[in-house]
Structures are given as C-alpha cells and as structure tokens.
Amino acid sequence: MPYAVALTGGIGSGKSTIAAMFESLGVTVIDTDVIAHELTTPTGVAMASIRAQFGAEVLNTDGGLNRATMRQRVFADPNAKQTLEKILHPLIRGEVDARSARSTGPYVLLAIPLLVETGAYGDRVSRVIVVDCSEALQITRTAARSRLSDGEVKAIMAAQVSRADRLRHADDIIVNESGLDSLASAVAVVDHRLRTLANSNNHGKRD
C-alpha cells in the first residue's frame, strides 16, 4: 500500500478546502465522507442494510438516505449510531483500500472527519494532520454553510472530541484562521515534508 496520511479536524475547520489544496498539488485525496455519501445514494450498496435496520422513515422519496432524519436518530440513540457504523464502516474501509491501491500521487491523503473519535485507520496511516481553528470560527463557518443554528452546531461539536484532544493526536497541524494565501503556504510546507517522508525508506505506520 502507498504511504498514507490522515487529515482530520472538527466541523467547520476547513478540511475540504485544505484537501482540495493538497489535491491541486497532485496528491491522491480519498474522502471518507464522499464515500459514505456514495454508499447511501438510492443505488448505494449500503442502502439495503440501512433500510432493513431502520425502516423507510430514514429514506428520501428516491430511496436514498435522508441524512437529516438519520442524524437526528443517531444523536438521540447511541444504539442506532452503532448499528449505522457497523453497516457503513466496513464498506468505507474497503473502498478506501481499493482507491489507495489505485493511487498515482506521491502519497495518499485520507480525509477522515471522525478519525480521533473512531480510533480507526491507525493501521493504515503513517501520520495525522489536524486542521485547527477557534471554536468560534467553527460555529460561524458551519452555521453559514449549512443553515444550522448556533445551538445545533454546538451540539455537533459536543459529540466530537475536544479541540485539545484532537491536537494531541497531531503529527502536523495546519491552522486555518487567516486567508487562503496563508493557508496555501501552510499546505505547501506540509506537502513538502510528506513527500520527503514518502520517499524515505525509513517511514512506517504510527504506533
């Protein structure tokens, strides 16, 4: 398998923007959220199991997953969350492995929003990049893009690990509190470091 690095961060931290910057530099980016969405479209391979476990009430009229309804369900019921994860996570991991094997970039960047929360992919990645910004910025950005209330955003943040806990897992930190030019420069610095590590014969998986 190619040299792989995880990219994570709290909601509204700017992971997607940063992943796109890495991709523009020729890096192979694999986004687990994108894969999850593909698996839960009307023709997605996860839908039969989701329909069997949760019923038609979590479906859109086209047969795909109603994400708002499912989000409410898993927030209210930890057992529902575990059931959904048991369906999706093996499928996502299988697709990550398949896409990694087909990668052509200098290394693979796995965008995994809940990397720290799930404890997954430690056997697949050599380093972890954490995207960091203030909690106030997280709330502002998320509310602006998703039309969620501040309270709803805070509830999502409360279900994620704390900012401090996330940073403790970081090998590299990209601070996203300035403009795009500053952010691109920070990405370029990390990219250079990762290319060097990927070319080294001394790299290995994280402990």
SEMI-492024 format. One record per residue (C-alpha): x, y, z; residue number from 1. Coordinates in pm, 1 decimal. Each point is the difference from the previous one (the first is absolute). Layout:
N
<rec x="X" y="Y" z="Z" i="NUM"/>
...
END
This chain:
207
<rec x="0.0" y="0.0" z="0.0" i="1"/>
<rec x="123.1" y="355.2" z="-64.8" i="2"/>
<rec x="114.5" y="241.3" z="269.6" i="3"/>
<rec x="-321.3" y="130.0" z="158.4" i="4"/>
<rec x="-74.5" y="300.3" z="218.2" i="5"/>
<rec x="-324.5" y="86.9" z="179.6" i="6"/>
<rec x="-156.5" y="345.6" z="-10.0" i="7"/>
<rec x="-248.5" y="81.8" z="272.5" i="8"/>
<rec x="-152.0" y="293.2" z="186.2" i="9"/>
<rec x="-316.1" y="112.6" z="170.2" i="10"/>
<rec x="-311.6" y="107.3" z="-185.4" i="11"/>
<rec x="50.9" y="333.6" z="-176.1" i="12"/>
<rec x="378.4" y="-10.7" z="27.6" i="13"/>
<rec x="51.5" y="3.5" z="-376.7" i="14"/>
<rec x="97.2" y="-359.6" z="-74.4" i="15"/>
<rec x="-159.8" y="-1.6" z="-345.2" i="16"/>
<rec x="177.5" y="318.7" z="-107.4" i="17"/>
<rec x="333.7" y="-135.9" z="116.9" i="18"/>
<rec x="-58.7" y="-340.0" z="-159.8" i="19"/>
<rec x="-66.0" y="177.5" z="-330.9" i="20"/>
<rec x="328.7" y="187.6" z="36.4" i="21"/>
<rec x="189.9" y="-325.5" z="48.8" i="22"/>
<rec x="-178.9" y="-146.5" z="-300.4" i="23"/>
<rec x="102.8" y="297.8" z="-213.5" i="24"/>
<rec x="361.4" y="-87.7" z="84.5" i="25"/>
<rec x="-44.8" y="-347.6" z="-147.8" i="26"/>
<rec x="-74.7" y="-186.5" z="320.7" i="27"/>
<rec x="-252.9" y="-284.6" z="-11.8" i="28"/>
<rec x="-283.2" y="103.5" z="235.2" i="29"/>
<rec x="-251.7" y="-255.8" z="125.0" i="30"/>
<rec x="-287.7" y="152.7" z="197.0" i="31"/>
<rec x="-188.7" y="-240.5" z="222.5" i="32"/>
<rec x="-299.5" y="236.0" z="14.6" i="33"/>
<rec x="-22.9" y="-7.5" z="-380.1" i="34"/>
<rec x="12.3" y="-378.9" z="6.4" i="35"/>
<rec x="-271.9" y="-10.0" z="267.0" i="36"/>
<rec x="-221.5" y="219.9" z="-217.1" i="37"/>
<rec x="57.7" y="-226.7" z="-299.7" i="38"/>
<rec x="-92.1" y="-305.7" z="207.0" i="39"/>
<rec x="-329.3" y="161.7" z="107.1" i="40"/>
<rec x="-130.1" y="127.8" z="-333.2" i="41"/>
<rec x="-313.4" y="-173.4" z="-134.6" i="42"/>
<rec x="222.6" y="-257.4" z="-174.4" i="43"/>
<rec x="264.1" y="-12.1" z="274.9" i="44"/>
<rec x="104.2" y="-342.6" z="124.1" i="45"/>
<rec x="-71.9" y="88.4" z="364.4" i="46"/>
<rec x="-364.8" y="85.9" z="-52.9" i="47"/>
<rec x="-145.8" y="-349.8" z="17.3" i="48"/>
<rec x="150.9" y="-56.1" z="345.3" i="49"/>
<rec x="-97.5" y="348.8" z="120.0" i="50"/>
<rec x="-357.2" y="-51.8" z="-119.4" i="51"/>
<rec x="-16.9" y="-337.2" z="173.3" i="52"/>
<rec x="132.4" y="136.8" z="330.2" i="53"/>
<rec x="-171.3" y="339.4" z="18.4" i="54"/>
<rec x="-306.3" y="-20.0" z="-222.6" i="55"/>
<rec x="-134.7" y="229.2" z="-269.4" i="56"/>
<rec x="-22.8" y="300.7" z="231.4" i="57"/>
<rec x="373.4" y="71.1" z="-46.3" i="58"/>
<rec x="-28.8" y="1.4" z="-379.6" i="59"/>
<rec x="-63.6" y="277.6" z="-247.7" i="60"/>
<rec x="-271.2" y="-47.5" z="-259.4" i="61"/>
<rec x="265.6" y="-109.1" z="-250.4" i="62"/>
<rec x="118.2" y="-279.6" z="229.4" i="63"/>
<rec x="320.2" y="166.5" z="115.4" i="64"/>
<rec x="85.6" y="77.6" z="359.6" i="65"/>
<rec x="-169.6" y="299.3" z="159.8" i="66"/>
<rec x="306.2" y="129.3" z="180.7" i="67"/>
<rec x="-183.4" y="252.6" z="215.3" i="68"/>
<rec x="-234.6" y="-267.1" z="133.1" i="69"/>
<rec x="283.3" y="-245.1" z="58.9" i="70"/>
<rec x="209.1" y="268.1" z="171.1" i="71"/>
<rec x="-283.8" y="62.0" z="246.2" i="72"/>
<rec x="-37.7" y="-373.1" z="56.8" i="73"/>
<rec x="364.2" y="-67.9" z="80.7" i="74"/>
<rec x="31.6" y="306.2" z="223.2" i="75"/>
<rec x="-296.4" y="-119.1" z="203.6" i="76"/>
<rec x="85.5" y="-370.7" z="8.1" i="77"/>
<rec x="355.6" y="-133.5" z="50.0" i="78"/>
<rec x="-114.5" y="-345.4" z="-108.1" i="79"/>
<rec x="-117.9" y="139.8" z="-332.3" i="80"/>
<rec x="336.8" y="165.9" z="-44.1" i="81"/>
<rec x="180.1" y="-329.1" z="61.5" i="82"/>
<rec x="-227.7" y="-183.7" z="-241.2" i="83"/>
<rec x="60.9" y="254.9" z="-275.3" i="84"/>
<rec x="374.5" y="-12.9" z="58.0" i="85"/>
<rec x="1.3" y="-380.3" z="-22.8" i="86"/>
<rec x="-162.6" y="29.7" z="-341.6" i="87"/>
<rec x="206.5" y="284.9" z="-141.6" i="88"/>
<rec x="348.8" y="-28.8" z="146.5" i="89"/>
<rec x="102.2" y="-333.7" z="-156.5" i="90"/>
<rec x="-126.7" y="117.2" z="-338.6" i="91"/>
<rec x="184.2" y="330.5" z="30.9" i="92"/>
<rec x="324.0" y="-167.7" z="104.9" i="93"/>
<rec x="-22.1" y="-241.0" z="-292.5" i="94"/>
<rec x="-44.8" y="285.9" z="-244.0" i="95"/>
<rec x="284.8" y="194.8" z="159.9" i="96"/>
<rec x="229.3" y="-298.1" z="-50.3" i="97"/>
<rec x="-109.9" y="-45.3" z="-361.2" i="98"/>
<rec x="52.3" y="366.0" z="-87.1" i="99"/>
<rec x="332.8" y="9.8" z="183.2" i="100"/>
<rec x="122.5" y="-294.4" z="-206.0" i="101"/>
<rec x="-87.6" y="189.8" z="-318.7" i="102"/>
<rec x="162.0" y="326.5" z="108.9" i="103"/>
<rec x="262.7" y="168.8" z="-216.1" i="104"/>
<rec x="97.8" y="298.3" z="217.6" i="105"/>
<rec x="314.7" y="38.1" z="211.2" i="106"/>
<rec x="-201.5" y="-114.4" z="302.3" i="107"/>
<rec x="-362.3" y="-54.7" z="98.2" i="108"/>
<rec x="-191.1" y="247.6" z="215.4" i="109"/>
<rec x="-293.8" y="-155.1" z="182.3" i="110"/>
<rec x="-250.9" y="267.2" z="102.8" i="111"/>
<rec x="-166.7" y="-148.0" z="309.5" i="112"/>
<rec x="-212.2" y="244.3" z="202.9" i="113"/>
<rec x="-50.0" y="-233.8" z="297.4" i="114"/>
<rec x="346.2" y="-154.1" z="-0.2" i="115"/>
<rec x="66.1" y="59.7" z="369.9" i="116"/>
<rec x="-354.5" y="-83.3" z="109.3" i="117"/>
<rec x="-3.7" y="-340.1" z="-169.7" i="118"/>
<rec x="363.5" y="-94.9" z="56.1" i="119"/>
<rec x="-4.2" y="-152.0" z="-347.9" i="120"/>
<rec x="264.9" y="-4.3" z="-273.1" i="121"/>
<rec x="295.6" y="-2.8" z="237.9" i="122"/>
<rec x="121.5" y="-307.6" z="-184.2" i="123"/>
<rec x="-24.6" y="180.4" z="-334.0" i="124"/>
<rec x="161.3" y="338.6" z="56.7" i="125"/>
<rec x="350.8" y="112.0" z="87.3" i="126"/>
<rec x="-84.0" y="352.4" z="113.9" i="127"/>
<rec x="-297.4" y="209.9" z="105.7" i="128"/>
<rec x="-63.7" y="357.0" z="-112.8" i="129"/>
<rec x="-241.7" y="196.3" z="217.2" i="130"/>
<rec x="-171.3" y="309.1" z="-138.0" i="131"/>
<rec x="-48.0" y="242.7" z="285.1" i="132"/>
<rec x="-190.2" y="322.5" z="59.0" i="133"/>
<rec x="-185.4" y="164.6" z="286.1" i="134"/>
<rec x="-332.3" y="-143.0" z="109.3" i="135"/>
<rec x="-164.3" y="335.2" z="-75.3" i="136"/>
<rec x="114.8" y="-27.5" z="-361.7" i="137"/>
<rec x="-126.6" y="-358.1" z="-19.1" i="138"/>
<rec x="-346.3" y="117.2" z="104.5" i="139"/>
<rec x="-5.0" y="298.0" z="-236.7" i="140"/>
<rec x="116.7" y="-197.1" z="-303.2" i="141"/>
<rec x="-229.6" y="-295.8" z="58.1" i="142"/>
<rec x="-307.3" y="211.3" z="64.9" i="143"/>
<rec x="66.8" y="202.5" z="-315.2" i="144"/>
<rec x="40.6" y="-297.3" z="-232.0" i="145"/>
<rec x="-260.5" y="-237.8" z="140.5" i="146"/>
<rec x="-272.9" y="230.5" z="133.1" i="147"/>
<rec x="21.5" y="-169.4" z="337.6" i="148"/>
<rec x="-54.2" y="208.2" z="311.0" i="149"/>
<rec x="288.2" y="74.4" z="233.2" i="150"/>
<rec x="-156.0" y="-239.5" z="249.8" i="151"/>
<rec x="-15.7" y="-281.2" z="-254.9" i="152"/>
<rec x="362.4" y="56.0" z="-96.6" i="153"/>
<rec x="105.0" y="-3.6" z="365.2" i="154"/>
<rec x="-184.8" y="-329.4" z="48.2" i="155"/>
<rec x="194.6" y="-153.9" z="-288.5" i="156"/>
<rec x="325.8" y="132.9" z="143.8" i="157"/>
<rec x="-87.2" y="-142.2" z="342.1" i="158"/>
<rec x="-33.4" y="-345.3" z="-158.5" i="159"/>
<rec x="353.3" y="29.0" z="-140.3" i="160"/>
<rec x="322.0" y="-16.6" z="199.3" i="161"/>
<rec x="124.8" y="324.6" z="146.9" i="162"/>
<rec x="235.6" y="225.1" z="-188.4" i="163"/>
<rec x="276.7" y="-80.1" z="250.1" i="164"/>
<rec x="-47.3" y="-375.7" z="-36.4" i="165"/>
<rec x="10.7" y="24.6" z="-377.6" i="166"/>
<rec x="320.1" y="202.9" z="5.4" i="167"/>
<rec x="164.5" y="-260.3" z="222.0" i="168"/>
<rec x="-30.2" y="-247.5" z="-286.8" i="169"/>
<rec x="163.8" y="231.5" z="-255.1" i="170"/>
<rec x="332.7" y="-56.6" z="-168.7" i="171"/>
<rec x="-58.5" y="311.5" z="-210.8" i="172"/>
<rec x="-233.3" y="291.4" z="73.4" i="173"/>
<rec x="-141.9" y="236.5" z="-262.1" i="174"/>
<rec x="-153.9" y="309.3" z="157.6" i="175"/>
<rec x="-288.7" y="133.2" z="-207.2" i="176"/>
<rec x="-75.1" y="342.5" z="143.1" i="177"/>
<rec x="140.3" y="231.5" z="-269.3" i="178"/>
<rec x="-50.0" y="43.9" z="-373.2" i="179"/>
<rec x="34.1" y="-252.8" z="-279.5" i="180"/>
<rec x="351.5" y="114.2" z="-92.8" i="181"/>
<rec x="126.7" y="-68.8" z="349.9" i="182"/>
<rec x="-180.8" y="-332.9" z="1.9" i="183"/>
<rec x="149.3" y="-103.3" z="-334.2" i="184"/>
<rec x="347.3" y="78.5" z="130.8" i="185"/>
<rec x="-57.2" y="-216.5" z="306.7" i="186"/>
<rec x="-126.1" y="-285.4" z="-217.1" i="187"/>
<rec x="306.2" y="27.3" z="-225.2" i="188"/>
<rec x="233.7" y="-29.3" z="300.6" i="189"/>
<rec x="-175.0" y="-314.6" z="124.1" i="190"/>
<rec x="-14.7" y="-145.5" z="-350.2" i="191"/>
<rec x="374.8" y="41.0" z="-43.3" i="192"/>
<rec x="60.2" y="-176.5" z="332.3" i="193"/>
<rec x="-230.2" y="-287.5" z="-92.8" i="194"/>
<rec x="158.6" y="-50.9" z="-341.7" i="195"/>
<rec x="337.5" y="-29.6" z="170.9" i="196"/>
<rec x="-135.4" y="-254.4" z="246.5" i="197"/>
<rec x="-178.3" y="-195.9" z="-271.8" i="198"/>
<rec x="325.0" y="-27.4" z="-194.5" i="199"/>
<rec x="191.5" y="-112.8" z="305.4" i="200"/>
<rec x="64.0" y="-364.4" z="66.9" i="201"/>
<rec x="-35.0" y="62.2" z="373.5" i="202"/>
<rec x="-369.8" y="84.1" z="27.2" i="203"/>
<rec x="-244.8" y="-231.7" z="167.6" i="204"/>
<rec x="-345.2" y="-13.8" z="147.5" i="205"/>
<rec x="-84.9" y="193.6" z="313.5" i="206"/>
<rec x="16.1" y="-179.2" z="332.5" i="207"/>
END
